[in-house]
């Protein structure tokens, strides 16, 4: 799933390549992806793209003076930029292309792989009209130790859950939360509201370092290279069974029905493996 650094890089790419261009056509190949019915997508035709930004993990393309094209790529969605889009519209229900924006020759496709669909597009007059934007917490890059302490106060949820709760903190997902906790030497099962001052300082430092480093490596890359750039910077996430680059211990995994996270027991949990209820059930 694209997270804050990749979405920021996509916004930067659109600022450089889409802003100033005119929308010549919109193709909607999957009506289920478009979550709004008014304004109609045809109202974007003939308008200039004026800005590109993000809200957490949502892309925001400002079109004309009145509209925002909001995109959430979800788990398997992606933006594919082309300097010369095919003039023929994508066939509804055929292939991965769900939405296409023509900008007078160049433009982009929004695609989604797999069977579990989550890609979403909204056309609104104000970003806050999108419910998932309206309930976003503070942007992750804006937080220091004191800010984290205020956000976590009284929370009884596990740290992993809290870091990826977009209503608490916007922009961090499964992969970067693993990286942040590993750098901060904190257990994914730690109670967020019980972190002491030292733990909050380490967490804030790791949060800023991991995200700013990922943004700096991602911004300026072509959209097609962003996924590979993300993978190249990961130290524990998606590295189950490989040695931890810090201590050499084996990276372990906790699995759920539809996702998994990774951690290093030596670095994060005092050498004690975390209980994996799914594996425990399988061994019974």
Helices and strands as residue ranges (DSSP letters): H 4-17, E 25-28, G 41-44, E 49-55, E 58-63, E 67-72, E 77-82, E 97-103, E 106-112, E 120-124, G 127-129, H 131-134, E 138-139, G 140-142, H 145-152, H 159-163, E 169-170, H 174-184, G 192-194, H 197-218, G 223-225, H 226-232, E 252-255, E 260-263, H 265-268, H 277-283
